[in-house]
Amino acid sequence: MRENSSRNQGGLKYQKLYNWGRTLIMSGVLRNMDKFPSEHMLQNKFGYSRQTVRNALDRLEQDGLIARVKGSGTYVSYAPEKDKEERPRIGLILSYFSDYLFPQVYEGIESVLREEGYEISVSVTRNRLNDEALYLKGMLGRNVSGLIIEGTRSSFPNPNLRLYKEIRRRNIPTLFIHNHYQNETFDSVEMSDARAGYELTRILIQNGHTRIGGIFKYDDWQGIERYRGFIECLSDFGIDFQEDWIRWYSTRDMEEKLSKKGLQRMYRRTKDCTAMILYNDEVAGSYMDFLKDRGLRVPEDISLVSFDDAGPVQEGDLTILSVIHPKYNLGRLTARNLLRMIEDSDWQEKKYSYRFPVMFNNGNSVRDIH
């Protein structure tokens, strides 16, 4: 049984890595003749075995997406057909390109837009506002038919107001995905992040937990909203808020804060908590590894809840209780709404926003301590 489980997990990892590489290439983030990450780099990035990485690269090569050049490295070997340049184009600006959520969200967007004859130009800001400005200018220069944008450092007011005013002036249909800016009024398609934070906290409280800590991301709107739901639920149930039990990180210090030393510092402040609410499943995975190294068990010693259901965040029979991110469906709905906006000359006067309802996976990471 254990051998089969291990084989299945290896297959999932190989498929996940293949999908990541394929999306990276097909979306245009990596272009023909660009250097593709090496086996060693992929092993370090994903934490996968050499054989798993090699299997994924073999399939990418078989599909004609990459070519290995002995003594030089691995290169992208895919070039879109020339006639695609003549098709209408949608600009897609993302804050991150990772294996975490992007491949499934992108597949959802692509499945709708390509069917309608649109090409997609992808740019990744790495959560840098200057990069966002650069890519917005580029999209304006290409005369795109519409824009899908994931906000950069979205919890802060955006400084690129002049460019967004120009987008409105040119009447380019624009829809935000995952978040939005407080000083801009474009519609958006998002999770119900505050409600999700509230409902996760309520589950912990209903299971007897009153000493609840959290790790949240402060430079993205999702982190602020998830935190807001958490503190509102504490207040509604009459539970005192403990500032020292809340730990924060940002894009710039993420690697340091979520390292073993960083998590150790967080744990010193939160060790009296019986439960933790974590910003997403990436953080949950890192925290589970940290607890395991300390000999602590979930949920016997501490209960954990998270967001996105983008794991699997699993350890044996344990699965972290997580709010489900709609991923593929979020991408499809965003693309459909943008197409409706393109057909609607009065899109600026109407509402195309949507918030997905809160749904949970079948996680078993919460213990009833009544």
N, C-alpha and C positions, 0 to 999 in steps of 0.2 A: 504493500500500500504506500509506504514512504517513498519507494523507488519511483512509482508511478507519479506521485505528487511532485517529486523533484524534477522528473522529466517534463511534466506539464508546465511547471514554473519556468524551466529553461526555455520551453517553446514560447511562452508568453513574453519573456524577456527578448528573445530573438525577434519576435513579431513587432514588439514595441520599438526596438531599435531600427528595424527595417522601415516601419511606418514613419519614424522620425526622419530618417535619411531621405526617403522618397518625397516626403512633404517639403523638406528643405530644398530639394532640387526642383520639384514640379512647381512650387510656388514662385520660384525665381530668386529666392534669398541667396542661394548658391547658383551661379550661372555656368554655362559651358566653359570648360578649361579651368575653372576655379579649383584650388586645392581642397580636397575633402579631408576631414579629420583622420588621423592615422589610427591604427588598431590600438596603440598604446594610449592615445588621447581619449579614445572612446571607452576603453577599459576604466580609465580614471574618472571620466565624466559620469558614466552610468554605474560603475561598480560591478560590471559584469565580467564573467570569465573570458579568457582569450578565445575559447572555442565558440561561445555565444556571439561575440563580436564578429568573429571570422565567418560564421554562418550567415549573419545578416549582410555582411559585405559581399559574400559570394552571391547572394540572391540579388542584391543591387547591381552587381556586375552582370549577372545573367539577364537581367531586365534591360541592360544597355544604359543604365543611369550613371555608372562610374566605370573608370578604367584604371587598372593598376599598372604603373610603369616601373619596372625593376630598377632599383637604385635611385629612384626619384620620388615615388610616393603614389598617392591615389588622387585621381582628378575626376571632376564632373565631366560626363561625356554625353550630356543631353542638351540638344538645342531645339527650341520650339520652332514650328513651321513659320516661314517668313510671312505667310498671309495673315498670321494672327495679329500682326501690327496694324492691320486695317480694320480690325474689329473694335467695337466700342470697349472702353476700358474702365474698370473700377479700381480706385486706389484703396489699399488696405494698409493702414499704419498701426503697428502693434508696439507695445512697450517691451515685450520679451518674445524670443523664439526659443522654446524649450520643448522637451519631451513631455512636459507635465500636462498641459491642456491643449496646446496649440494644434497638434495634428488633427484631433477630432473636430475642433471648432472650425479649422480651415476646411476640412473635408465637407462639413455642412454648408459653408459659404460657397465653396467651389461647386458642389453638386447642383446648386440652384443657378448660379451665375453662368457657368459654362453651358448648361442646358439652354439658356436663353441667348447664347451667342456672345457673352461678355468674356473678356480676358481680365486677369487680376494682376495688378502691380503691387508687390509686397515690400514694405520698408519696416525696419525694426529700430526703435529709438534707444533700446537698452535703458529705458527710463531716464533719458537725458533730454532736457527741454531744448537745448541748442540743436540736437539731432532732429527733434520734432519739427522745429522751424525749418531746417534744411529740407526735410522730406515734404512738408506742406508746400514750400516754394516749388519743389520739383513736380508735385502733383498738379499744382496750378499751371505750371508750364506745359504739362502734357495734355491739358484740356480733358481731364477725366470726366466721365458721365456721372460719377457719384463717388462718395467717400465713406468708408467704414473705418472708424478710428477708436483705438483703445487709448485712453488718456494716459499721459506721461506725468508721473508724480501727481496723481490726480487728486490727492487730498489737499493740495495747495492751489491757490488762485493761479490761473495760467497766464504767463506773460506774452504769449503769442497772439494777443487780441487783434492786432492789425491784420494778421493773416486770416483769422476766422471771420473778421468783418469782410475781407475780400471774397471769401468763400460765399458768404451770404449775398454780397453785391452781385456776384456772378450767377447766383441762384443754383449752385451746385448742391444737389441733395446729399445730405450728410447725416450719418447715424452713428452714435457712439455705441461701443460694445463693452460690457463688463463694468463700466463706470462712466462718469461724466464730470465736467468741471462746474464748480459752484458759481463761477463768474462768466459762464457761457450757457446758452439756453437750448442747445441742440438736443433732440430726442435721443433716447438710449434704450438698449435691450440689455437687461441685467438680471442677476439673481436677486431675490429679496434678501439682501445681506443682513440688514438690521433684524428682520423677522427671524431669519435663520439663527442669528446669535441669541435672540430671545428664546426660541424654542429649544435650542441645545441646552441653554442654562436652566430652563424649566425642567427638562428631563433630569438633570443632575440634582436639582432641588427636590424633585418628587422622589428621588431615590435616597434622600436623607442628607445630601451634601450641602453644607453651609460654608465650608472653608474651601472656596473655589478660586484658583488662580488662573492666569491666562498669559499667552504670548501672542502679541498682535503686531502687525506691520503698520507703521505710521505714515508712510509716504504714498500709500495707495488708498483710494476711497473705500475699497472693499474692507480694508483693515479697520478704518474708522467706523464704518457702518456695523461691522460685526461686533466691535467693542461697544458701540452704542446699544445694540440689542442686549448685550450681556449686562451692562450696568442698569438698563431700564428694568430688566427682569429681576435683578437683585432688589431694586427699589420696590417693585410691585409686591414682592414676597417678604418685605421687611427685613432683608438681610443686609448687615453692615458691609459697606465697601471697604476693602483693605488695599490701599495704594501700593504697598510694597509687594503685594502678590501679583501685580501686573507688570510684565516685562515687555519692552518694545524693541523693534529693530527696523532697519530700512534697507533699501536696495544696496546702498553703499557699504553698510557694515554687516550685511547678512552673513557673509562667509565667516567673519570673526565672531559674531554673536551666536551663530548656530554651530560653531566648532565645539569640541569637547570641553575646552576651557571656558568658552562662552556659556554653554549650557550648565556647566558646573556653577558659575556665578549666578545664573538664573535660579538654579535649584536651591542654592543657599537661602535665597529669599522666599522660596515657595515650598520648602520641605515640609511645612506644617499643613499644607493643603491636602485634602483627601481627593480632590479632582482638579483637572486642568482643562481649559478650553483653548485650543490651538488654532492659529490663523488659517492653516490649510494642511493638507495631507503630506506635503513635503516636510513641513515643520514637525508634524506628528511622527513621521518616519524617523527623523533625526532624534527626536525626544525618546521614542521607544528604544532605539539603539543605546542611547545614553542610560536609560533606566535599567536596561538589561545588563549593561556593563557594571552597574552598581548592585546587581542582584535583586532589583525590585521588579515585581510582577504586576501586569495589568490584566484584570482590574483588581486583583486581590489586595495589592498594596496602594494602588492609586488608580482612579478612573480617568479616562481620557476621551474627549470628544473633539471633532474636527470638522472641516468644511471641504467640499468639492468631490468627495468619493472618487478621487483620481488615482488611487493606489495601484495595485492592492497594498494597503498598509496592514500587513498580516504577519503573524508570528505563530506558526502552527495552526491551531483552531481559532485563534483570536483575530478578530477584525475590528478596526477602530470604527465606532459609531460616527458617521459623517453625513453632513447634508449633501445631497446629490446635486452636482453641477450638471446642467442639461447638455453641455458640450456640443455634440453634433446637432441636436435640435435647436440650440441657441444660435449656432451658425446658420442653419437653414432659415430660421425665423428672421434673423437680421437681414439676410440676403433678400428674402421675399418682401420684407417691409421697405427695403431700399428700392427695389424695383417698382413698388407701388408709388414711392415718392418721385421716382424718375418720370412716371406717367402723370404725375399730379403737379400742375404748374403752381398750385397754391400750397405746396407742401409746407412752406414756412408758417402757414396759418393753422395747420392741423397737427394732431397728435399721432405719432407713430411709435411711442415708447411702449415697452412691455416689461413686466416683472414676473419672473417665473415663480410659481408657488413653491413653498418649502416642502421637500420630500427627503426621507432618510433612507440610508441603506440598512442592511440587517446586521449592523455591528453589535458586538457583545462586549464592549470595553467599559461598561458602566456597572458597578456593583451597588446593590441596595444595601445601605449601612444603617437602616432604621434600627 
